Amino acid sequence: MADLIRDEIGVVPDLIRGGGGIFDVVVDGRLIFSKHKEGRFPEPYEVINQIRPVRG
């Protein structure tokens, strides 16, 4: 997904190793997606479509 974000939006994401199955996507301090909250991994373009409005 990091490569897709880079290719589609031109932003190189910082990947922060976590534990316990955490998978959160945060843009400029705003939570875009939380696996814990949603109970699943996101579809690739689900994240892209959420990042675009935040990044302009």
C-alpha distance matrix in Angstrom:
0.0 3.8 5.4 5.0 6.2 8.6 9.8 10.4 11.8 12.8 11.9 10.8 9.5 11.7 10.5 13.5 14.5 16.1 18.1 19.2 16.0 14.9 11.5 12.2 10.6 13.6 14.5 18.0 19.1 18.2 16.4 14.0 12.9 14.4 14.0 17.6 18.9 17.4 17.9 14.7 10.9 9.7 9.3 6.3 9.2 10.8 8.9 9.3 12.9 13.5 12.6 14.7 18.0 17.6 16.9 19.5
3.8 0.0 3.8 5.4 5.2 6.2 8.6 10.0 10.5 10.6 9.0 7.2 6.1 8.5 8.0 11.6 13.2 15.5 18.1 19.9 17.1 15.6 12.4 12.5 10.5 12.7 13.1 16.1 17.6 17.5 16.2 14.4 14.0 15.6 15.8 19.1 20.5 19.6 20.3 17.5 13.8 12.6 12.7 9.6 11.7 13.2 10.5 10.3 14.1 14.3 12.4 14.5 17.8 16.8 15.5 18.4
5.4 3.8 0.0 3.8 5.4 5.0 6.0 8.5 9.9 9.6 9.4 8.0 8.6 11.4 11.3 15.0 16.4 18.9 21.5 23.2 20.4 19.2 15.9 16.2 14.0 16.0 15.9 18.8 20.7 20.5 19.5 17.3 17.1 19.0 19.1 22.5 23.8 22.5 23.2 20.1 16.3 14.9 14.0 10.4 12.2 14.6 12.4 11.3 15.0 16.1 14.1 15.4 19.0 18.6 16.8 19.1
5.0 5.4 3.8 0.0 3.8 5.4 5.1 5.9 8.1 9.2 9.6 9.6 10.1 13.3 13.4 16.9 18.5 20.5 22.8 24.1 20.9 19.6 16.0 15.9 13.5 15.6 15.3 18.4 20.4 19.6 18.5 15.8 15.6 18.0 18.2 21.9 22.6 20.9 21.9 18.7 15.1 12.9 11.4 7.6 8.7 11.5 9.9 8.2 11.8 13.4 11.9 12.8 16.5 16.7 15.2 17.1
6.2 5.2 5.4 3.8 0.0 3.8 5.5 5.3 5.6 6.9 6.5 7.2 7.3 11.0 11.8 15.3 17.5 19.4 22.1 23.6 20.6 18.7 15.0 14.1 11.1 12.6 11.7 14.7 16.9 16.3 15.7 13.1 13.7 16.4 17.4 20.8 21.3 20.1 21.6 18.8 15.3 12.9 12.2 8.7 9.0 11.0 8.4 6.5 10.2 11.1 8.8 9.9 13.5 13.3 11.7 13.9
8.6 6.2 5.0 5.4 3.8 0.0 3.8 5.7 5.6 4.6 4.8 5.1 7.2 10.8 12.3 16.0 18.4 20.8 23.8 25.7 23.0 21.1 17.7 16.8 13.8 14.7 13.5 15.8 18.4 18.4 18.3 16.2 17.1 19.6 20.6 24.0 24.7 23.7 25.1 22.3 18.7 16.6 15.8 12.1 12.5 14.8 12.1 9.9 13.4 14.3 11.4 12.0 15.6 15.1 12.6 14.7
9.8 8.6 6.0 5.1 5.5 3.8 0.0 3.8 5.9 5.6 7.8 8.8 10.9 14.5 15.7 19.4 21.6 23.9 26.7 28.3 25.4 23.7 20.2 19.5 16.6 17.8 16.4 18.9 21.6 21.2 21.0 18.4 19.2 21.9 22.6 26.2 26.7 25.2 26.6 23.5 19.9 17.5 16.0 12.1 12.0 15.0 13.2 10.4 13.5 15.3 13.0 12.7 16.5 16.8 14.3 15.6
10.4 10.0 8.5 5.9 5.3 5.7 3.8 0.0 3.8 6.0 8.3 10.4 11.9 15.7 17.0 20.5 22.8 24.7 27.4 28.7 25.5 23.7 20.0 18.9 15.6 16.7 15.1 17.6 20.4 19.5 19.3 16.4 17.5 20.6 21.6 25.2 25.2 23.5 25.3 22.4 19.1 16.1 14.4 10.8 9.5 12.5 11.0 7.6 10.1 12.3 10.3 9.4 13.2 14.1 12.0 12.8
11.8 10.5 9.9 8.1 5.6 5.6 5.9 3.8 0.0 3.8 5.6 8.7 10.3 14.0 16.0 19.3 22.1 24.0 26.9 28.5 25.6 23.3 19.6 17.9 14.4 14.6 12.4 14.4 17.5 16.9 17.4 14.9 16.6 19.9 21.5 24.8 24.6 23.5 25.6 23.1 19.9 17.0 16.0 12.6 11.2 13.2 11.0 7.7 10.0 11.2 8.3 7.3 10.9 11.2 8.6 9.7
12.8 10.6 9.6 9.2 6.9 4.6 5.6 6.0 3.8 0.0 3.8 6.6 9.5 13.0 15.4 18.8 21.7 24.1 27.3 29.3 26.7 24.4 20.9 19.4 15.9 15.9 13.5 15.1 18.4 18.5 19.2 17.3 19.0 22.0 23.6 26.8 27.0 26.1 28.0 25.5 22.1 19.6 18.8 15.2 14.4 16.6 14.0 11.1 13.7 14.5 11.2 10.6 13.9 13.5 10.3 11.7
11.9 9.0 9.4 9.6 6.5 4.8 7.8 8.3 5.6 3.8 0.0 3.8 6.1 9.4 12.2 15.4 18.5 20.9 24.2 26.3 24.0 21.5 18.2 16.5 13.1 12.8 10.6 12.0 15.1 15.7 16.5 15.0 16.8 19.5 21.3 24.2 24.6 24.2 26.1 23.8 20.5 18.3 18.3 14.9 14.7 16.1 12.9 10.9 13.7 13.7 10.1 10.6 13.6 12.2 9.3 11.8
10.8 7.2 8.0 9.6 7.2 5.1 8.8 10.4 8.7 6.6 3.8 0.0 3.8 6.7 9.3 12.7 15.7 18.4 21.8 24.2 22.1 19.8 16.9 15.7 12.8 12.9 11.6 13.2 15.7 16.7 17.0 16.0 17.2 19.2 20.6 23.5 24.4 24.2 25.6 23.3 19.9 18.3 18.6 15.3 16.0 17.4 14.1 12.7 16.1 15.8 12.4 13.8 16.7 15.0 12.5 15.4
9.5 6.1 8.6 10.1 7.3 7.2 10.9 11.9 10.3 9.5 6.1 3.8 0.0 3.8 6.1 9.4 12.5 14.9 18.3 20.6 18.6 16.1 13.3 12.0 9.4 9.7 9.2 11.3 13.1 14.1 13.9 13.2 14.1 15.8 17.2 19.9 21.0 21.0 22.4 20.3 17.1 15.8 16.8 13.9 15.1 15.8 12.2 11.9 15.2 14.3 11.3 13.6 16.2 14.1 12.5 15.9
11.7 8.5 11.4 13.3 11.0 10.8 14.5 15.7 14.0 13.0 9.4 6.7 3.8 0.0 3.8 6.3 9.7 12.4 16.0 18.8 17.3 14.8 12.7 11.6 9.9 9.8 10.3 11.7 12.7 14.4 14.2 14.4 15.0 15.9 17.3 19.4 20.9 21.5 22.6 20.9 17.9 17.4 18.9 16.5 18.1 18.4 14.7 15.1 18.3 16.8 14.1 16.7 19.0 16.4 15.1 18.7
10.5 8.0 11.3 13.4 11.8 12.3 15.7 17.0 16.0 15.4 12.2 9.3 6.1 3.8 0.0 3.8 6.4 9.2 12.7 15.5 14.0 11.9 10.1 10.1 9.5 10.5 12.1 14.1 14.4 15.6 14.5 14.6 14.2 14.4 15.1 17.2 19.3 19.8 20.3 18.5 15.6 15.8 17.6 15.6 17.9 18.0 14.6 15.7 19.0 17.6 15.5 18.5 20.8 18.5 17.7 21.3
13.5 11.6 15.0 16.9 15.3 16.0 19.4 20.5 19.3 18.8 15.4 12.7 9.4 6.3 3.8 0.0 3.8 6.3 10.0 13.1 12.5 10.2 9.5 9.6 10.2 10.9 13.2 14.8 14.1 15.6 14.4 15.3 14.7 14.0 14.7 16.0 18.3 19.5 19.8 18.6 16.3 17.1 19.5 18.1 20.5 20.0 16.7 18.4 21.3 19.4 17.6 21.0 22.8 20.1 19.8 23.6
14.5 13.2 16.4 18.5 17.5 18.4 21.6 22.8 22.1 21.7 18.5 15.7 12.5 9.7 6.4 3.8 0.0 3.8 7.0 10.4 10.2 8.9 9.3 10.7 12.3 13.7 16.4 18.3 17.3 18.4 16.6 17.5 16.1 14.7 14.5 15.4 18.4 19.5 19.0 18.0 15.9 17.5 20.0 19.0 21.9 21.4 18.4 20.5 23.5 21.7 20.4 23.8 25.7 23.3 23.1 26.9
16.1 15.5 18.9 20.5 19.4 20.8 23.9 24.7 24.0 24.1 20.9 18.4 14.9 12.4 9.2 6.3 3.8 0.0 3.7 7.0 7.5 6.1 7.9 9.6 12.2 13.7 17.0 18.8 17.1 17.9 15.6 16.9 15.0 12.9 12.4 12.6 15.8 17.4 16.6 16.2 14.8 16.9 19.8 19.6 22.4 21.3 18.7 21.3 23.9 21.8 21.0 24.7 26.2 23.8 24.2 27.9
18.1 18.1 21.5 22.8 22.1 23.8 26.7 27.4 26.9 27.3 24.2 21.8 18.3 16.0 12.7 10.0 7.0 3.7 0.0 3.8 5.6 6.0 9.0 11.4 14.6 16.4 20.0 22.0 20.0 20.4 17.7 18.9 16.5 13.7 12.4 12.0 15.5 17.1 15.6 15.6 14.9 17.6 20.7 21.1 24.1 22.8 20.6 23.5 25.9 23.9 23.6 27.3 28.8 26.5 27.3 30.9
19.2 19.9 23.2 24.1 23.6 25.7 28.3 28.7 28.5 29.3 26.3 24.2 20.6 18.8 15.5 13.1 10.4 7.0 3.8 0.0 3.8 5.6 9.2 11.9 15.5 17.6 21.4 23.6 21.4 21.2 18.1 19.1 16.2 12.9 11.0 9.9 13.6 15.1 13.1 13.6 13.7 16.9 20.1 21.2 24.2 22.5 20.8 24.1 26.1 24.2 24.4 28.2 29.4 27.5 28.6 32.1
16.0 17.1 20.4 20.9 20.6 23.0 25.4 25.5 25.6 26.7 24.0 22.1 18.6 17.3 14.0 12.5 10.2 7.5 5.6 3.8 0.0 3.8 6.4 9.7 13.2 15.9 19.5 22.2 20.4 19.8 16.4 16.8 13.6 10.6 8.1 8.0 11.8 12.5 10.5 10.2 10.0 13.3 16.4 17.5 20.6 19.0 17.6 20.9 22.9 21.3 21.7 25.3 26.8 25.2 26.3 29.7
14.9 15.6 19.2 19.6 18.7 21.1 23.7 23.7 23.3 24.4 21.5 19.8 16.1 14.8 11.9 10.2 8.9 6.1 6.0 5.6 3.8 0.0 3.8 6.3 10.0 12.3 16.0 18.6 16.6 16.1 12.9 13.6 10.8 7.8 6.6 6.7 10.0 11.4 10.5 10.5 9.9 12.3 15.7 16.5 19.2 17.4 15.4 18.7 20.7 18.6 18.8 22.6 23.8 21.9 23.1 26.6
11.5 12.4 15.9 16.0 15.0 17.7 20.2 20.0 19.6 20.9 18.2 16.9 13.3 12.7 10.1 9.5 9.3 7.9 9.0 9.2 6.4 3.8 0.0 3.8 6.8 9.9 13.4 16.4 15.0 14.2 10.9 10.8 8.0 6.1 5.3 7.4 9.9 10.4 10.3 9.2 7.5 9.2 12.5 12.9 15.5 13.9 11.8 15.0 17.1 15.2 15.4 19.1 20.5 18.9 20.0 23.3
12.2 12.5 16.2 15.9 14.1 16.8 19.5 18.9 17.9 19.4 16.5 15.7 12.0 11.6 10.1 9.6 10.7 9.6 11.4 11.9 9.7 6.3 3.8 0.0 3.8 6.3 10.0 12.9 11.4 10.4 7.2 7.5 5.5 4.5 6.2 8.1 9.3 10.3 11.5 10.9 9.4 9.7 13.0 13.1 14.9 12.9 10.3 13.4 15.2 12.7 12.7 16.5 17.5 15.6 16.9 20.3
10.6 10.5 14.0 13.5 11.1 13.8 16.6 15.6 14.4 15.9 13.1 12.8 9.4 9.9 9.5 10.2 12.3 12.2 14.6 15.5 13.2 10.0 6.8 3.8 0.0 3.8 6.7 10.1 9.6 8.5 6.1 5.3 5.0 6.6 8.9 11.3 11.7 12.1 14.0 12.9 10.7 9.7 12.3 11.6 12.7 11.1 7.8 10.3 12.3 9.8 9.1 12.9 14.2 12.1 13.2 16.6
13.6 12.7 16.0 15.6 12.6 14.7 17.8 16.7 14.6 15.9 12.8 12.9 9.7 9.8 10.5 10.9 13.7 13.7 16.4 17.6 15.9 12.3 9.9 6.3 3.8 0.0 3.8 6.6 5.9 5.3 4.4 5.4 7.2 8.8 11.9 13.5 13.5 14.5 16.8 16.2 14.4 13.2 15.6 14.7 15.2 13.5 10.1 11.9 13.4 10.3 8.9 12.5 13.1 10.3 11.5 15.0
14.5 13.1 15.9 15.3 11.7 13.5 16.4 15.1 12.4 13.5 10.6 11.6 9.2 10.3 12.1 13.2 16.4 17.0 20.0 21.4 19.5 16.0 13.4 10.0 6.7 3.8 0.0 3.8 5.4 5.2 6.5 6.7 9.6 12.1 15.2 17.1 16.6 17.4 20.0 19.2 17.1 15.2 17.0 15.5 15.2 14.0 10.5 11.1 12.3 9.4 7.0 10.0 10.5 7.2 7.9 11.6
18.0 16.1 18.8 18.4 14.7 15.8 18.9 17.6 14.4 15.1 12.0 13.2 11.3 11.7 14.1 14.8 18.3 18.8 22.0 23.6 22.2 18.6 16.4 12.9 10.1 6.6 3.8 0.0 3.8 5.6 8.5 9.8 12.9 15.0 18.4 19.8 19.2 20.4 23.1 22.6 20.7 18.9 20.8 19.2 18.7 17.5 14.2 14.4 15.3 12.4 9.9 12.1 11.8 8.0 8.4 11.8
19.1 17.6 20.7 20.4 16.9 18.4 21.6 20.4 17.5 18.4 15.1 15.7 13.1 12.7 14.4 14.1 17.3 17.1 20.0 21.4 20.4 16.6 15.0 11.4 9.6 5.9 5.4 3.8 0.0 3.8 6.6 9.2 11.9 13.2 16.7 17.5 16.8 18.7 21.3 21.4 19.9 18.7 21.1 20.2 20.1 18.3 15.1 16.2 17.0 13.6 11.9 14.7 14.1 10.4 11.7 15.0
18.2 17.5 20.5 19.6 16.3 18.4 21.2 19.5 16.9 18.5 15.7 16.7 14.1 14.4 15.6 15.6 18.4 17.9 20.4 21.2 19.8 16.1 14.2 10.4 8.5 5.3 5.2 5.6 3.8 0.0 3.8 6.1 9.2 11.0 14.7 15.6 14.4 15.9 18.9 19.0 17.9 16.3 18.7 18.1 17.7 15.5 12.7 14.2 14.3 10.6 9.9 12.8 11.8 8.6 11.0 14.0
16.4 16.2 19.5 18.5 15.7 18.3 21.0 19.3 17.4 19.2 16.5 17.0 13.9 14.2 14.5 14.4 16.6 15.6 17.7 18.1 16.4 12.9 10.9 7.2 6.1 4.4 6.5 8.5 6.6 3.8 0.0 3.8 5.8 7.2 11.0 11.9 10.7 12.2 15.1 15.3 14.4 13.2 15.9 15.9 16.0 13.4 10.8 13.2 13.5 9.9 10.0 13.5 13.0 10.6 13.0 16.1
14.0 14.4 17.3 15.8 13.1 16.2 18.4 16.4 14.9 17.3 15.0 16.0 13.2 14.4 14.6 15.3 17.5 16.9 18.9 19.1 16.8 13.6 10.8 7.5 5.3 5.4 6.7 9.8 9.2 6.1 3.8 0.0 3.8 7.0 10.3 12.3 11.0 11.2 14.2 13.7 12.4 10.4 12.7 12.6 12.3 9.7 7.2 9.7 9.9 6.4 7.2 10.7 10.7 9.1 11.6 14.3
12.9 14.0 17.1 15.6 13.7 17.1 19.2 17.5 16.6 19.0 16.8 17.2 14.1 15.0 14.2 14.7 16.1 15.0 16.5 16.2 13.6 10.8 8.0 5.5 5.0 7.2 9.6 12.9 11.9 9.2 5.8 3.8 0.0 3.8 6.6 9.0 8.1 7.9 10.6 10.0 8.9 7.5 10.5 11.2 11.8 8.9 7.0 10.5 11.1 8.4 9.8 13.3 13.8 12.7 14.9 17.6
14.4 15.6 19.0 18.0 16.4 19.6 21.9 20.6 19.9 22.0 19.5 19.2 15.8 15.9 14.4 14.0 14.7 12.9 13.7 12.9 10.6 7.8 6.1 4.5 6.6 8.8 12.1 15.0 13.2 11.0 7.2 7.0 3.8 0.0 3.8 5.3 5.2 6.1 8.1 8.4 8.2 8.5 12.1 13.4 14.7 11.8 10.3 14.0 14.8 12.2 13.4 17.1 17.5 16.1 18.3 21.2
14.0 15.8 19.1 18.2 17.4 20.6 22.6 21.6 21.5 23.6 21.3 20.6 17.2 17.3 15.1 14.7 14.5 12.4 12.4 11.0 8.1 6.6 5.3 6.2 8.9 11.9 15.2 18.4 16.7 14.7 11.0 10.3 6.6 3.8 0.0 3.8 5.5 5.1 5.3 5.2 5.5 7.3 11.1 12.9 15.0 12.4 11.5 15.3 16.4 14.5 15.9 19.4 20.3 19.3 21.2 24.1
17.6 19.1 22.5 21.9 20.8 24.0 26.2 25.2 24.8 26.8 24.2 23.5 19.9 19.4 17.2 16.0 15.4 12.6 12.0 9.9 8.0 6.7 7.4 8.1 11.3 13.5 17.1 19.8 17.5 15.6 11.9 12.3 9.0 5.3 3.8 0.0 3.8 5.7 5.3 7.3 8.9 11.0 14.7 16.7 18.6 15.8 14.9 18.7 19.5 17.2 18.7 22.3 22.7 21.4 23.6 26.5
18.9 20.5 23.8 22.6 21.3 24.7 26.7 25.2 24.6 27.0 24.6 24.4 21.0 20.9 19.3 18.3 18.4 15.8 15.5 13.6 11.8 10.0 9.9 9.3 11.7 13.5 16.6 19.2 16.8 14.4 10.7 11.0 8.1 5.2 5.5 3.8 0.0 3.8 5.7 8.3 10.2 11.2 14.7 17.0 18.1 14.8 14.4 18.1 18.2 15.7 17.7 21.0 20.9 19.9 22.5 25.1
17.4 19.6 22.5 20.9 20.1 23.7 25.2 23.5 23.5 26.1 24.2 24.2 21.0 21.5 19.8 19.5 19.5 17.4 17.1 15.1 12.5 11.4 10.4 10.3 12.1 14.5 17.4 20.4 18.7 15.9 12.2 11.2 7.9 6.1 5.1 5.7 3.8 0.0 3.8 5.5 7.8 8.5 11.7 14.5 15.6 12.3 12.7 16.4 16.3 14.5 16.9 20.0 20.3 19.8 22.4 24.7
17.9 20.3 23.2 21.9 21.6 25.1 26.6 25.3 25.6 28.0 26.1 25.6 22.4 22.6 20.3 19.8 19.0 16.6 15.6 13.1 10.5 10.5 10.3 11.5 14.0 16.8 20.0 23.1 21.3 18.9 15.1 14.2 10.6 8.1 5.3 5.3 5.7 3.8 0.0 3.8 7.2 9.4 12.5 15.5 17.3 14.5 14.9 18.7 19.1 17.6 19.8 23.0 23.6 23.1 25.3 27.9
14.7 17.5 20.1 18.7 18.8 22.3 23.5 22.4 23.1 25.5 23.8 23.3 20.3 20.9 18.5 18.6 18.0 16.2 15.6 13.6 10.2 10.5 9.2 10.9 12.9 16.2 19.2 22.6 21.4 19.0 15.3 13.7 10.0 8.4 5.2 7.3 8.3 5.5 3.8 0.0 3.8 6.4 9.2 12.2 14.4 12.1 12.7 16.3 17.1 16.1 18.2 21.2 22.4 22.1 24.0 26.5
10.9 13.8 16.3 15.1 15.3 18.7 19.9 19.1 19.9 22.1 20.5 19.9 17.1 17.9 15.6 16.3 15.9 14.8 14.9 13.7 10.0 9.9 7.5 9.4 10.7 14.4 17.1 20.7 19.9 17.9 14.4 12.4 8.9 8.2 5.5 8.9 10.2 7.8 7.2 3.8 0.0 3.8 6.7 9.0 11.7 10.0 10.1 13.5 14.9 14.3 15.8 18.8 20.5 20.2 21.6 24.2
9.7 12.6 14.9 12.9 12.9 16.6 17.5 16.1 17.0 19.6 18.3 18.3 15.8 17.4 15.8 17.1 17.5 16.9 17.6 16.9 13.3 12.3 9.2 9.7 9.7 13.2 15.2 18.9 18.7 16.3 13.2 10.4 7.5 8.5 7.3 11.0 11.2 8.5 9.4 6.4 3.8 0.0 3.8 6.1 8.2 6.2 6.7 10.0 11.2 10.9 12.7 15.4 17.2 17.3 18.7 20.9
9.3 12.7 14.0 11.4 12.2 15.8 16.0 14.4 16.0 18.8 18.3 18.6 16.8 18.9 17.6 19.5 20.0 19.8 20.7 20.1 16.4 15.7 12.5 13.0 12.3 15.6 17.0 20.8 21.1 18.7 15.9 12.7 10.5 12.1 11.1 14.7 14.7 11.7 12.5 9.2 6.7 3.8 0.0 3.8 5.7 5.2 7.0 9.1 10.2 11.3 13.1 15.0 17.2 18.0 19.0 20.8
6.3 9.6 10.4 7.6 8.7 12.1 12.1 10.8 12.6 15.2 14.9 15.3 13.9 16.5 15.6 18.1 19.0 19.6 21.1 21.2 17.5 16.5 12.9 13.1 11.6 14.7 15.5 19.2 20.2 18.1 15.9 12.6 11.2 13.4 12.9 16.7 17.0 14.5 15.5 12.2 9.0 6.1 3.8 0.0 3.8 5.4 5.8 6.7 9.0 10.5 11.3 13.0 15.8 16.5 16.8 18.6
9.2 11.7 12.2 8.7 9.0 12.5 12.0 9.5 11.2 14.4 14.7 16.0 15.1 18.1 17.9 20.5 21.9 22.4 24.1 24.2 20.6 19.2 15.5 14.9 12.7 15.2 15.2 18.7 20.1 17.7 16.0 12.3 11.8 14.7 15.0 18.6 18.1 15.6 17.3 14.4 11.7 8.2 5.7 3.8 0.0 3.8 5.2 4.7 5.8 8.4 9.6 10.4 13.1 14.5 14.9 16.1
10.8 13.2 14.6 11.5 11.0 14.8 15.0 12.5 13.2 16.6 16.1 17.4 15.8 18.4 18.0 20.0 21.4 21.3 22.8 22.5 19.0 17.4 13.9 12.9 11.1 13.5 14.0 17.5 18.3 15.5 13.4 9.7 8.9 11.8 12.4 15.8 14.8 12.3 14.5 12.1 10.0 6.2 5.2 5.4 3.8 0.0 3.8 5.6 5.4 6.5 8.9 10.5 12.2 13.5 14.8 16.2
8.9 10.5 12.4 9.9 8.4 12.1 13.2 11.0 11.0 14.0 12.9 14.1 12.2 14.7 14.6 16.7 18.4 18.7 20.6 20.8 17.6 15.4 11.8 10.3 7.8 10.1 10.5 14.2 15.1 12.7 10.8 7.2 7.0 10.3 11.5 14.9 14.4 12.7 14.9 12.7 10.1 6.7 7.0 5.8 5.2 3.8 0.0 3.8 5.4 5.1 6.2 8.8 10.9 11.2 12.2 14.3
9.3 10.3 11.3 8.2 6.5 9.9 10.4 7.6 7.7 11.1 10.9 12.7 11.9 15.1 15.7 18.4 20.5 21.3 23.5 24.1 20.9 18.7 15.0 13.4 10.3 11.9 11.1 14.4 16.2 14.2 13.2 9.7 10.5 14.0 15.3 18.7 18.1 16.4 18.7 16.3 13.5 10.0 9.1 6.7 4.7 5.6 3.8 0.0 3.8 5.4 5.1 6.3 9.3 10.2 10.3 11.9
12.9 14.1 15.0 11.8 10.2 13.4 13.5 10.1 10.0 13.7 13.7 16.1 15.2 18.3 19.0 21.3 23.5 23.9 25.9 26.1 22.9 20.7 17.1 15.2 12.3 13.4 12.3 15.3 17.0 14.3 13.5 9.9 11.1 14.8 16.4 19.5 18.2 16.3 19.1 17.1 14.9 11.2 10.2 9.0 5.8 5.4 5.4 3.8 0.0 3.8 5.6 5.6 7.4 9.5 10.5 11.2
13.5 14.3 16.1 13.4 11.1 14.3 15.3 12.3 11.2 14.5 13.7 15.8 14.3 16.8 17.6 19.4 21.7 21.8 23.9 24.2 21.3 18.6 15.2 12.7 9.8 10.3 9.4 12.4 13.6 10.6 9.9 6.4 8.4 12.2 14.5 17.2 15.7 14.5 17.6 16.1 14.3 10.9 11.3 10.5 8.4 6.5 5.1 5.4 3.8 0.0 3.8 5.7 6.3 7.1 9.2 10.7
12.6 12.4 14.1 11.9 8.8 11.4 13.0 10.3 8.3 11.2 10.1 12.4 11.3 14.1 15.5 17.6 20.4 21.0 23.6 24.4 21.7 18.8 15.4 12.7 9.1 8.9 7.0 9.9 11.9 9.9 10.0 7.2 9.8 13.4 15.9 18.7 17.7 16.9 19.8 18.2 15.8 12.7 13.1 11.3 9.6 8.9 6.2 5.1 5.6 3.8 0.0 3.8 5.7 5.3 6.1 8.4
14.7 14.5 15.4 12.8 9.9 12.0 12.7 9.4 7.3 10.6 10.6 13.8 13.6 16.7 18.5 21.0 23.8 24.7 27.3 28.2 25.3 22.6 19.1 16.5 12.9 12.5 10.0 12.1 14.7 12.8 13.5 10.7 13.3 17.1 19.4 22.3 21.0 20.0 23.0 21.2 18.8 15.4 15.0 13.0 10.4 10.5 8.8 6.3 5.6 5.7 3.8 0.0 3.8 5.5 5.3 5.8
18.0 17.8 19.0 16.5 13.5 15.6 16.5 13.2 10.9 13.9 13.6 16.7 16.2 19.0 20.8 22.8 25.7 26.2 28.8 29.4 26.8 23.8 20.5 17.5 14.2 13.1 10.5 11.8 14.1 11.8 13.0 10.7 13.8 17.5 20.3 22.7 20.9 20.3 23.6 22.4 20.5 17.2 17.2 15.8 13.1 12.2 10.9 9.3 7.4 6.3 5.7 3.8 0.0 3.8 5.6 5.2
17.6 16.8 18.6 16.7 13.3 15.1 16.8 14.1 11.2 13.5 12.2 15.0 14.1 16.4 18.5 20.1 23.3 23.8 26.5 27.5 25.2 21.9 18.9 15.6 12.1 10.3 7.2 8.0 10.4 8.6 10.6 9.1 12.7 16.1 19.3 21.4 19.9 19.8 23.1 22.1 20.2 17.3 18.0 16.5 14.5 13.5 11.2 10.2 9.5 7.1 5.3 5.5 3.8 0.0 3.8 5.6
16.9 15.5 16.8 15.2 11.7 12.6 14.3 12.0 8.6 10.3 9.3 12.5 12.5 15.1 17.7 19.8 23.1 24.2 27.3 28.6 26.3 23.1 20.0 16.9 13.2 11.5 7.9 8.4 11.7 11.0 13.0 11.6 14.9 18.3 21.2 23.6 22.5 22.4 25.3 24.0 21.6 18.7 19.0 16.8 14.9 14.8 12.2 10.3 10.5 9.2 6.1 5.3 5.6 3.8 0.0 3.8
19.5 18.4 19.1 17.1 13.9 14.7 15.6 12.8 9.7 11.7 11.8 15.4 15.9 18.7 21.3 23.6 26.9 27.9 30.9 32.1 29.7 26.6 23.3 20.3 16.6 15.0 11.6 11.8 15.0 14.0 16.1 14.3 17.6 21.2 24.1 26.5 25.1 24.7 27.9 26.5 24.2 20.9 20.8 18.6 16.1 16.2 14.3 11.9 11.2 10.7 8.4 5.8 5.2 5.6 3.8 0.0
